[in-house]
Amino acid sequence: MIIRANSVRFFGLLVLCFATLGQPLFAQEEVSEASEAVEEKEWTIRPEITAGVGMLVYRGDLFEGRKSLNLFQNKLAFHIGASQPVTDFLDVNFFMLYGSLGANERTLLPERNLNFESTITSAGFALSYNFFHVLKPGHRLEPFVSVGFEAFQFVSKTDLIDGFGNRYHYWSDGTIRNQPETTENLTTAIEITRDYEYETDIRELNADGFGNYSERSFAIPISIGYKLLLNDKVNFKMGIEYHWTFTDYIDGITDESRGLRAGNERSDRFYHTFIGLSYNLTQIPKNIDPDFSGDDRGDSDQDSIPDFLDDCPATPLGVQVDSKGCPLDSDNDGVVDYKDLELNSPEGAIVDSSGVALSDQDFEQLYLEYTDETGEYTEYTATSYALDSQERKTKRKKTSYTVKIGEFEEGVNDSLANILLSMPDVTTRQTEDGKTIIEVGNFESLPDALKRKVELESSGIATQDLIETNTSGEESRVTNIEQDMVSQETFGMPVNQVIQKNKSLPPPKRLITSQSEYTLDRPIDERSVSKADDSQYGNQTVYRVQIGAFANKLKRDVFGDIQDLLVVTTQDGLTRYYTGSFTSYQQAASRKIDIIGSGFPDAYVVPFKNGQRVSLQSTGQATPAQNVVPRNSSSSPTDSPNYGKVKFKVQIGSYASDIPTDVLDRMMDLGKVDQRQGSDGATKYFVGEFNTYEEANAFKQELAGRGFDGAFVAGEYNGNIISANEAIQLLQ
C-alpha cells in the first residue's frame, strides 16, 4: 500500500488532535468581590476510540441517470476515530477514512462506456448530537446526527486494456472487441472481456486536456445513525455518511469533458455506510466493599453471606454456596448438589426430582402411561384423570387440516414447482417476514389429512408438518405423537411405517431408512420426478392462469380481491403468480378474460400434467395464438432495470434422442447453437441472443425460410429459459 505525502500529514493532524485530548483541561471561576479564592475544577477527560468497516458508494457524472441507489454494494472502506463529550448531548469527533470507490458505465455509445476506481484517504472532525434531551434514562439505543469538515486525497484510475494488451472497443451489439466497430472489422474483430484491473491513471491519461489537476480537496461529511450501548465500555455503531465534496475530478469526468464524455456541473459525491465498535477509555470507579462493622452483618444461615445480600437465607448448615448465598448446582440441571443423586447429568438432559437423567425406557413408560386405557402400564391413577380415555386425548375441536410442504425464502427448484402446480389442491400464503408457505389440501378430519401426507411422502415429496386451524383461525402443529395415534387407528401402524410400506418409487442413490432424512434440501429423489404415481394428480391436466412473472415479489395489495392467488418463487429468481385450478381450457380461458379485465393484460393459460409444465398444443385444447399474443416489449427497452439481464432466443428444436440428419445439417449452417437439457429429458436447441422480442421474432421469420418451420421465440433470465411473454413482462 503506497501512502502519499499528504496522507502522512493527515496522520500527523490526527495524532495532534489525540494529544490535545490527552491534556488536562481546567476551568477557573471568577474571584468574588471579597477576593476569596475559588478552588479549580478539573474537566474529566473521557475519550472514546472507534474502529470499523463500511462501504463507499459513488454518485457522480457516470451514474446521474440511474434511478436506484444501493447503499450496500460498492467498495470496502476502513475508518478509525476518537470522540470527546463536550456536554451530555454533544460530542466532538476526529476521524480517518481509507477505502476505494468506483463505477462501471455500460451504454450503446462507445464514448460513454466509462469506468474508474479511486482510492480515498481522508481525515477530519465533526460535531455529533445524540438526542440526550429526549431519550429515557437507562436507554440502550442512542441515535445520532453529525456534521463536520474533512480534507481528502483521491487517486483515480481506469480500465482501458485487458491483460493481453488489447484495448476495449464497445460495440453497439453489447459486446467488447479488440478492434473498433467498422464494416471492415466485422469479420476479424474478436470478442474479449474486461479484466477489471484499473491500470491507467486518469490524470496522466489527460483524455480531456485537464492537465495536472489537484488530487486533493475538501468535503463536508453529514451522517446519521445509532449507537447500541452494549456495556459500560463497549458500544456498537452503525450509520450512513454523505460526503459533499468540493471537486469534480474524482471520476475524471466534468461538464468540460470533450464531446459525449461531458458530465454535469455538480461536484462528485459519495456515501459511506459503516458499522464499528467503540471503546470508552474512561476508568469505571471500583465498587467499595460493603462495611459489615455495623448492626446489619447478621448471617442467619451461617454461610458467610450477610442476610441483606443473601438470595437464599435459609441454606442448610454446612452446604457450600455461591457468591449469592445459594447452594451450588454444578451440572445446571435445576437440582442443587446436596439434593442431586447424579452430580454429572448429561448437558441438556431432562431429570427427575432427584436430579437423575431420564432414560429412553423412562420416556417409553411415560408414553405408554399416556396412551394406556387398560391400566396395564399405569402405576398410579389420579382421580381427576380417571375418565380421561384415548378418544378424549386425540379428539379435539378442529375445523380444517392442511399438509405443509415447507417455508421457502429463496425459491424452490423447477421440478418441485411443476409437480406442486400439477396438484389442484395446492395453496400458498405469505408470512410477515416475506417467506412463502406451500400447503396441500384442506381437510375436515385429521385421518384424511394424514392419508394425503402419506400419498405425498410415498411419491417422493417431502412434507414438513400437519397444520390444524381451529374455529378462531389459530394455527397449531399436529404433534408426532398424535399423528402416530391416529395412524394406528387408521392404518394399524405408525406414520413412518405406513410411508415406507407404501413407497412405489425406484430406490434412491442410497438407502433411506429414516423419515428425518427427508429435508427441504432433499425434497425429491432426482430419478423419481418423472416416475411418480400419476394417481396423485388425478391423471388429468390442470389449467392455471398465470398473471405474471416478476424479478421481485409484489405486495398482496397489487392483486386486489383475487382470493385464490398462488405464489411460486423458483430458483431462477422469478416469482410467478397464478390464479385458478381448472380441468378444462374453456374454464381457464374464461378466468383469463376476467383477470385481463381486472388490469392484468399479460395473463395467459398454463397447463400442467403429470408433474410437468406442458405445452398448450399437447393438450389438444388450444393453440398459443389463442392463448396469448406477445406484445411490443417496449418502445425504449433500455429504460427497464432488467435490460441486459433478459435475453431473447429462438428455439429451433427439441429432441429426446438423436437429431435427424437433415436437421443436423441445417443446424450446422447456423453457427453457434445453445443446448439446454429440459426437465422432461429432451434436449432443446436455441440460436441467437437478442435484447428485444422484435429482433428475435425477425430472426425467427428468417429461420422459417431456412427450413425451421416450428421455431419460436423464448426468453432467458439469470441463465434459465423462460417464456417469451415472461421475458417481455420483465422488460416493462
KETIBA-674933 format. One line per field, with one value per residue (C-alpha): residue in one letter; y, x, z. Coordinates in steps of 0.02 Angstrom, whole numbers, always signed. Layout:
// residues N
code <- c(A,...)
Y <- c(Y,...)
X <- c(X,...)
Z <- c(Z,...)
//
This chain:
// residues 732
code <- c(M,I,I,R,A,N,S,V,R,F,F,G,L,L,V,L,C,F,A,T,L,G,Q,P,L,F,A,Q,E,E,V,S,E,A,S,E,A,V,E,E,K,E,W,T,I,R,P,E,I,T,A,G,V,G,M,L,V,Y,R,G,D,L,F,E,G,R,K,S,L,N,L,F,Q,N,K,L,A,F,H,I,G,A,S,Q,P,V,T,D,F,L,D,V,N,F,F,M,L,Y,G,S,L,G,A,N,E,R,T,L,L,P,E,R,N,L,N,F,E,S,T,I,T,S,A,G,F,A,L,S,Y,N,F,F,H,V,L,K,P,G,H,R,L,E,P,F,V,S,V,G,F,E,A,F,Q,F,V,S,K,T,D,L,I,D,G,F,G,N,R,Y,H,Y,W,S,D,G,T,I,R,N,Q,P,E,T,T,E,N,L,T,T,A,I,E,I,T,R,D,Y,E,Y,E,T,D,I,R,E,L,N,A,D,G,F,G,N,Y,S,E,R,S,F,A,I,P,I,S,I,G,Y,K,L,L,L,N,D,K,V,N,F,K,M,G,I,E,Y,H,W,T,F,T,D,Y,I,D,G,I,T,D,E,S,R,G,L,R,A,G,N,E,R,S,D,R,F,Y,H,T,F,I,G,L,S,Y,N,L,T,Q,I,P,K,N,I,D,P,D,F,S,G,D,D,R,G,D,S,D,Q,D,S,I,P,D,F,L,D,D,C,P,A,T,P,L,G,V,Q,V,D,S,K,G,C,P,L,D,S,D,N,D,G,V,V,D,Y,K,D,L,E,L,N,S,P,E,G,A,I,V,D,S,S,G,V,A,L,S,D,Q,D,F,E,Q,L,Y,L,E,Y,T,D,E,T,G,E,Y,T,E,Y,T,A,T,S,Y,A,L,D,S,Q,E,R,K,T,K,R,K,K,T,S,Y,T,V,K,I,G,E,F,E,E,G,V,N,D,S,L,A,N,I,L,L,S,M,P,D,V,T,T,R,Q,T,E,D,G,K,T,I,I,E,V,G,N,F,E,S,L,P,D,A,L,K,R,K,V,E,L,E,S,S,G,I,A,T,Q,D,L,I,E,T,N,T,S,G,E,E,S,R,V,T,N,I,E,Q,D,M,V,S,Q,E,T,F,G,M,P,V,N,Q,V,I,Q,K,N,K,S,L,P,P,P,K,R,L,I,T,S,Q,S,E,Y,T,L,D,R,P,I,D,E,R,S,V,S,K,A,D,D,S,Q,Y,G,N,Q,T,V,Y,R,V,Q,I,G,A,F,A,N,K,L,K,R,D,V,F,G,D,I,Q,D,L,L,V,V,T,T,Q,D,G,L,T,R,Y,Y,T,G,S,F,T,S,Y,Q,Q,A,A,S,R,K,I,D,I,I,G,S,G,F,P,D,A,Y,V,V,P,F,K,N,G,Q,R,V,S,L,Q,S,T,G,Q,A,T,P,A,Q,N,V,V,P,R,N,S,S,S,S,P,T,D,S,P,N,Y,G,K,V,K,F,K,V,Q,I,G,S,Y,A,S,D,I,P,T,D,V,L,D,R,M,M,D,L,G,K,V,D,Q,R,Q,G,S,D,G,A,T,K,Y,F,V,G,E,F,N,T,Y,E,E,A,N,A,F,K,Q,E,L,A,G,R,G,F,D,G,A,F,V,A,G,E,Y,N,G,N,I,I,S,A,N,E,A,I,Q,L,L,Q)
Y <- c(+0,+167,+316,+485,+633,+717,+553,+570,+747,+682,+555,+692,+801,+659,+620,+805,+801,+646,+729,+880,+768,+689,+854,+901,+1048,+1168,+1297,+1426,+1526,+1713,+1776,+1858,+2039,+1983,+1911,+1739,+1606,+1478,+1301,+1250,+1115,+986,+932,+741,+676,+530,+491,+351,+265,+186,+66,-10,-57,+1,+32,+184,+216,+336,+465,+575,+604,+420,+373,+528,+438,+289,+285,+171,+180,+31,+95,-75,-130,-47,-38,-82,+54,+62,+200,+244,+388,+463,+566,+676,+727,+915,+906,+767,+788,+849,+760,+816,+678,+660,+526,+449,+354,+243,+148,+147,+187,+165,+143,+49,+129,+24,+108,+87,+242,+191,+359,+338,+165,+240,+163,+210,+159,+288,+264,+384,+439,+571,+647,+772,+817,+828,+880,+746,+766,+612,+666,+650,+776,+665,+490,+399,+366,+196,+187,+62,+130,+304,+387,+524,+652,+741,+868,+907,+954,+846,+851,+704,+637,+532,+432,+381,+250,+175,+5,+27,-132,-316,-425,-462,-281,-271,-105,-116,-66,-63,-116,-72,-256,-254,-345,-288,-320,-292,-180,-28,-58,-37,-133,-190,-261,-351,-522,-501,-421,-541,-533,-501,-473,-344,-397,-256,-214,-24,+4,+180,+337,+456,+616,+555,+495,+677,+623,+790,+906,+947,+936,+907,+947,+929,+760,+837,+925,+958,+891,+912,+744,+732,+572,+489,+325,+246,+181,+21,+29,-149,-116,+20,+9,-59,+11,-44,+93,+90,+230,+314,+465,+581,+667,+827,+862,+1019,+931,+859,+763,+602,+508,+606,+674,+854,+966,+1023,+848,+827,+777,+640,+617,+778,+763,+883,+1040,+962,+903,+718,+646,+482,+390,+294,+158,+90,-19,-17,-44,+93,+76,+204,+238,+316,+217,+146,+181,+23,-39,-7,-165,-158,-115,-252,-166,-105,-197,-263,-402,-538,-709,-819,-974,-953,-969,-814,-712,-570,-585,-424,-493,-675,-732,-898,-851,-1024,-1135,-1290,-1281,-1339,-1332,-1250,-1092,-970,-782,-750,-872,-1007,-1193,-1248,-1339,-1396,-1487,-1349,-1473,-1371,-1486,-1419,-1528,-1576,-1648,-1714,-1904,-1884,-1741,-1757,-1769,-1751,-1572,-1530,-1693,-1698,-1755,-1811,-1726,-1814,-1746,-1913,-1905,-1997,-2142,-2196,-2331,-2198,-2097,-2255,-2291,-2113,-2130,-2298,-2223,-2075,-2187,-2326,-2370,-2539,-2489,-2620,-2493,-2363,-2367,-2226,-2160,-1989,-1973,-1816,-1911,-2074,-2034,-1975,-2101,-2113,-2044,-1891,-1866,-1874,-1791,-1603,-1466,-1442,-1353,-1395,-1476,-1446,-1534,-1410,-1438,-1305,-1122,-1057,-893,-914,-1018,-1200,-1297,-1310,-1495,-1469,-1313,-1404,-1555,-1444,-1343,-1508,-1537,-1449,-1433,-1336,-1165,-1035,-890,-760,-736,-565,-591,-624,-814,-919,-1062,-1201,-1315,-1455,-1494,-1429,-1573,-1578,-1729,-1774,-1952,-1878,-1756,-1897,-2002,-1855,-1838,-2024,-2007,-1861,-1941,-2108,-2022,-1935,-1763,-1713,-1638,-1534,-1535,-1562,-1395,-1379,-1219,-1202,-1107,-948,-954,-1000,-1122,-1258,-1404,-1580,-1670,-1829,-1922,-1877,-1919,-2092,-2121,-2078,-2181,-2332,-2315,-2285,-2395,-2507,-2444,-2281,-2149,-2189,-2373,-2329,-2216,-2345,-2482,-2377,-2312,-2354,-2262,-2337,-2341,-2178,-2161,-2229,-2317,-2201,-2283,-2135,-2005,-1873,-1890,-1811,-1624,-1468,-1481,-1652,-1646,-1765,-1905,-1844,-2004,-2014,-1850,-1914,-2085,-2029,-2112,-2013,-2052,-1910,-1787,-1868,-1915,-1754,-1587,-1441,-1272,-1116,-933,-854,-671,-625,-665,-537,-521,-451,-506,-392,-339,-432,-268,-262,-407,-329,-452,-606,-732,-891,-816,-945,-879,-984,-922,-1035,-1043,-943,-789,-762,-755,-814,-775,-895,-900,-1038,-1226,-1294,-1460,-1383,-1250,-1163,-1131,-1066,-955,-878,-843,-768,-644,-592,-567,-462,-355,-330,-242,-383,-383,-508,-653,-818,-1001,-1127,-1316,-1439,-1628,-1774,-1660,-1560,-1396,-1446,-1352,-1296,-1390,-1555,-1538,-1525,-1384,-1226,-1151,-1024,-890,-915,-903,-755,-640,-565,-377,-250,-268,-82,+72,+101,-62,+20,+106,-62,-109,-285,-228,-333,-467,-527,-603,-675,-834,-937,-1121,-1221,-1396,-1517,-1699,-1840,-1944,-1914,-1765,-1813,-1799,-1668,-1560,-1577,-1516,-1360,-1328,-1335,-1196,-1083,-1074,-1072,-1175,-1171,-1339,-1349,-1506,-1498,-1568,-1697,-1770,-1694,-1581,-1410,-1312,-1121,-996,-809,-689,-525,-385,-360,-475,-387,-431,-613,-625,-556,-687,-822,-771,-785,-960,-1013,-978,-1090,-1242,-1218,-1202,-1245,-1114,-998,-860,-898,-792,-811,-738,-775,-915,-1001,-1022,-938,-900,-751,-673,-681,-603,-460,-432,-417,-279,-173)
X <- c(+0,+77,+32,+71,+145,-20,-81,+63,+6,-170,-100,+2,-152,-249,-107,-102,-289,-270,-126,-236,-373,-249,-203,-298,-413,-450,-584,-573,-718,-709,-643,-779,-777,-713,-560,-599,-502,-610,-547,-507,-617,-542,-633,-629,-566,-670,-608,-690,-597,-687,-638,-746,-778,-901,-937,-901,-1038,-1005,-1127,-1068,-1061,-1063,-1222,-1332,-1461,-1478,-1645,-1598,-1459,-1395,-1301,-1228,-1148,-984,-807,-737,-679,-599,-611,-541,-584,-591,-727,-736,-900,-918,-1089,-1214,-1286,-1138,-976,-828,-759,-593,-584,-484,-558,-472,-557,-599,-749,-787,-914,-934,-1045,-1116,-1209,-1232,-1123,-938,-880,-987,-931,-830,-761,-649,-588,-520,-426,-489,-390,-469,-458,-568,-677,-865,-989,-1115,-1284,-1353,-1533,-1495,-1633,-1773,-1711,-1771,-1648,-1564,-1585,-1481,-1509,-1442,-1471,-1354,-1330,-1168,-1090,-907,-763,-629,-479,-456,-346,-402,-302,-412,-377,-474,-478,-441,-347,-356,-216,-156,-137,-299,-389,-577,-690,-875,-990,-1173,-1225,-1169,-1003,-824,-699,-516,-550,-661,-837,-819,-881,-704,-680,-847,-771,-598,-639,-626,-743,-648,-697,-645,-521,-573,-391,-383,-211,-217,-200,-341,-244,-92,-206,-267,-409,-500,-350,-369,-183,-105,-259,-254,-297,-332,-489,-609,-782,-923,-974,-1154,-1202,-1348,-1350,-1366,-1258,-1305,-1238,-1177,-1100,-1008,-858,-907,-1034,-1090,-1111,-1199,-1243,-1230,-1123,-1144,-984,-1019,-853,-781,-706,-775,-617,-639,-712,-610,-769,-835,-952,-798,-753,-745,-895,-1007,-891,-958,-1041,-1143,-1097,-1115,-966,-936,-1008,-1000,-1086,-1004,-1112,-1023,-1026,-899,-858,-808,-717,-730,-563,-641,-600,-752,-747,-714,-852,-818,-829,-981,-948,-1008,-949,-1123,-1280,-1326,-1196,-1317,-1299,-1444,-1392,-1207,-1148,-1034,-1152,-1239,-1428,-1457,-1350,-1407,-1530,-1555,-1556,-1613,-1474,-1444,-1289,-1129,-1194,-1072,-1144,-1102,-1072,-1260,-1280,-1371,-1324,-1215,-1286,-1129,-1218,-1350,-1495,-1604,-1572,-1445,-1294,-1341,-1507,-1437,-1413,-1323,-1198,-1142,-1305,-1280,-1294,-1472,-1543,-1716,-1700,-1820,-1841,-1683,-1576,-1562,-1573,-1722,-1677,-1763,-1852,-1919,-1987,-2064,-2150,-2217,-2282,-2366,-2447,-2506,-2589,-2644,-2829,-2821,-2708,-2579,-2436,-2503,-2428,-2533,-2703,-2755,-2942,-2954,-2893,-2989,-3112,-2977,-2985,-2884,-3031,-3034,-2846,-2849,-3015,-3002,-3109,-3049,-3108,-2979,-2810,-2677,-2515,-2371,-2236,-2122,-2073,-1967,-1870,-1753,-1872,-1900,-1823,-1918,-1958,-2043,-2134,-2206,-2259,-2349,-2434,-2498,-2597,-2767,-2764,-2600,-2609,-2480,-2477,-2350,-2279,-2241,-2054,-2078,-2068,-2188,-2281,-2336,-2478,-2580,-2764,-2897,-2972,-3107,-3032,-2858,-2862,-2897,-2752,-2639,-2685,-2637,-2471,-2435,-2477,-2356,-2214,-2235,-2217,-2056,-2119,-2056,-2183,-2142,-2296,-2482,-2563,-2729,-2832,-2967,-3131,-3043,-2918,-2773,-2645,-2552,-2442,-2512,-2384,-2296,-2374,-2550,-2508,-2448,-2603,-2719,-2611,-2627,-2816,-2821,-2681,-2635,-2456,-2357,-2341,-2161,-2201,-2350,-2242,-2104,-2230,-2319,-2167,-2188,-2035,-1871,-1732,-1636,-1447,-1431,-1550,-1665,-1712,-1774,-1908,-1793,-1678,-1810,-1774,-1812,-1634,-1678,-1865,-1871,-1760,-1694,-1741,-1916,-1988,-2046,-2095,-2207,-2377,-2495,-2643,-2593,-2629,-2794,-2714,-2782,-2720,-2730,-2752,-2696,-2698,-2526,-2550,-2367,-2185,-2079,-1899,-1956,-2100,-2253,-2363,-2527,-2622,-2569,-2688,-2843,-2982,-2906,-2933,-2859,-2687,-2548,-2369,-2219,-2038,-1917,-1728,-1712,-1755,-1929,-2089,-2241,-2420,-2560,-2747,-2874,-2863,-2969,-2993,-3039,-2958,-3126,-3146,-2968,-2989,-3146,-3048,-2907,-3030,-3088,-2907,-2867,-3019,-2952,-2798,-2676,-2664,-2519,-2616,-2617,-2663,-2529,-2564,-2482,-2492,-2408,-2297,-2234,-2273,-2330,-2362,-2537,-2532,-2504,-2671,-2767,-2871,-2799,-2650,-2529,-2602,-2773,-2697,-2578,-2504,-2336,-2346,-2217,-2081,-2052,-2029,-1870,-1812,-1656,-1768,-1802,-1696,-1688,-1618,-1464,-1518,-1662,-1618,-1723,-1675,-1756,-1790,-1766,-1798,-1819,-1764,-1767,-1645,-1530,-1561,-1617,-1475,-1559,-1599,-1421,-1352,-1462,-1410,-1226,-1252,-1318,-1154,-1164,-1311,-1353,-1407,-1514,-1574,-1761,-1850,-1935,-1767,-1767,-1629,-1684,-1584,-1577,-1491,-1466,-1466,-1562,-1610,-1786,-1927,-1941,-1762,-1785,-1951,-1873,-1735,-1867,-1951,-1782,-1758,-1930,-1871,-1721,-1824,-1856,-2046,-2078,-1957,-2023,-1956,-1910,-1835,-1685,-1662,-1518,-1464,-1634,-1754,-1924,-2069,-2060,-2210,-2125,-1968,-2073,-2155,-1983,-1934,-2089)
Z <- c(+0,-55,+56,-21,+73,+112,+192,+314,+351,+388,+511,+593,+611,+692,+815,+861,+896,+1006,+1101,+1132,+1200,+1321,+1406,+1566,+1541,+1681,+1712,+1849,+1914,+1937,+2106,+2207,+2258,+2429,+2339,+2406,+2310,+2221,+2203,+2023,+1945,+1828,+1671,+1671,+1503,+1435,+1259,+1160,+1016,+868,+729,+595,+414,+284,+100,-8,-136,-279,-350,-493,-679,-727,-633,-640,-748,-632,-541,-397,-268,-169,-17,+25,-140,-188,-120,+51,+172,+345,+474,+645,+759,+931,+1015,+1168,+1253,+1268,+1353,+1388,+1213,+1107,+1058,+954,+841,+749,+614,+472,+324,+196,+55,-129,-236,-419,-557,-721,-851,-995,-1139,-1327,-1355,-1369,-1299,-1142,-1086,-945,-786,-641,-469,-346,-183,-49,+105,+218,+392,+480,+627,+662,+795,+845,+932,+1024,+1069,+1255,+1295,+1228,+1273,+1427,+1569,+1555,+1366,+1267,+1091,+1056,+885,+825,+687,+646,+528,+503,+388,+309,+193,+75,-64,-213,-340,-487,-620,-764,-852,-1040,-1088,-1041,-975,-1153,-1203,-1304,-1294,-1259,-1403,-1357,-1500,-1520,-1505,-1322,-1348,-1312,-1451,-1490,-1642,-1675,-1741,-1929,-2080,-2119,-1942,-1938,-1976,-1898,-1730,-1583,-1433,-1270,-1089,-962,-827,-707,-675,-666,-741,-816,-710,-763,-729,-828,-970,-992,-1107,-1089,-1080,-895,-864,-694,-586,-397,-322,-151,-95,+48,+91,+217,+294,+358,+447,+536,+632,+802,+943,+1036,+1214,+1245,+1416,+1513,+1397,+1225,+1102,+928,+799,+631,+511,+342,+299,+149,+89,-8,-95,-175,-327,-489,-537,-435,-585,-712,-795,-783,-881,-978,-1040,-1228,-1335,-1271,-1121,-1042,-872,-767,-671,-498,-398,-364,-203,-110,+33,+175,+254,+407,+562,+702,+884,+1005,+1171,+1311,+1394,+1549,+1706,+1794,+1982,+2081,+2194,+2377,+2482,+2597,+2778,+2894,+3051,+3096,+3155,+2979,+2973,+3027,+2942,+2999,+2896,+2938,+2757,+2768,+2659,+2756,+2757,+2662,+2517,+2533,+2396,+2489,+2676,+2736,+2666,+2775,+2886,+2802,+2621,+2501,+2422,+2281,+2296,+2312,+2456,+2356,+2355,+2210,+2057,+1966,+1821,+1797,+1796,+1915,+2064,+2191,+2229,+2408,+2340,+2175,+2163,+1995,+2003,+1821,+1724,+1534,+1473,+1421,+1489,+1570,+1751,+1887,+2056,+2120,+1978,+1885,+1694,+1619,+1504,+1341,+1442,+1560,+1414,+1339,+1505,+1512,+1334,+1372,+1526,+1422,+1291,+1412,+1428,+1516,+1661,+1611,+1613,+1733,+1908,+1979,+1926,+1986,+2020,+1917,+1764,+1790,+1648,+1527,+1384,+1222,+1124,+1237,+1215,+1025,+986,+987,+916,+738,+582,+448,+417,+285,+239,+249,+118,+192,+208,+65,+57,-92,-200,-248,-391,-556,-534,-367,-429,-581,-476,-350,-486,-560,-400,-395,-204,-183,-97,-45,+78,+130,+306,+381,+353,+166,+164,+58,+143,+24,+83,+6,+37,+156,+255,+389,+477,+535,+459,+285,+303,+363,+209,+96,+187,+162,-25,-44,+55,-32,-202,-150,-98,+74,+195,+347,+459,+476,+520,+614,+601,+735,+728,+785,+642,+756,+685,+776,+728,+749,+859,+803,+950,+894,+712,+766,+871,+727,+608,+723,+716,+528,+458,+604,+613,+646,+510,+460,+435,+326,+218,+197,+157,+26,-66,-250,-317,-377,-245,-223,-236,-60,+57,+155,+320,+422,+389,+466,+314,+203,+218,+118,+48,-24,-58,-208,-273,-441,-535,-463,-526,-695,-624,-482,-469,-582,-469,-353,-495,-543,-712,-787,-848,-725,-809,-714,-763,-746,-701,-720,-683,-591,-535,-366,-256,-262,-117,-95,-119,-303,-342,-264,-224,-309,-169,-244,-278,-293,-274,-326,-320,-414,-409,-570,-465,-538,-436,-534,-485,-532,-503,-527,-545,-689,-776,-946,-1053,-1080,-893,-880,-1034,-957,-797,-901,-979,-804,-748,-903,-864,-687,-755,-793,-984,-991,-910,-1004,-976,-924,-923,-802,-815,-728,-627,-776,-864,-1039,-1200,-1243,-1409,-1319,-1229,-1393,-1320,-1400,-1489,-1416,-1530,-1450,-1277,-1283,-1415,-1364,-1355,-1404,-1273,-1252,-1357,-1258,-1177,-1107,-979,-896,-743,-817,-984,-1019,-893,-1003,-1172,-1313,-1405,-1543,-1506,-1666,-1599,-1453,-1465,-1339,-1443,-1592,-1707,-1884,-2010,-2120,-1969,-1904,-2072,-2064,-1883,-1928,-2055,-1916,-1819,-1629,-1561,-1375,-1300,-1141,-1051,-1015,-862,-975,-1026,-1200,-1264,-1327,-1456,-1463,-1578,-1567,-1420,-1430,-1311,-1382,-1436,-1605,-1651,-1602,-1693,-1853,-1838,-1812,-1977,-2063,-1990,-2051,-2228,-2197,-2153,-1966,-1977,-1794,-1723,-1589,-1476,-1294,-1156,-1042,-868,-748,-864,-858,-1004,-980,-1096,-1214,-1129,-959,-1032,-1105,-936,-853,-976,-937)
//
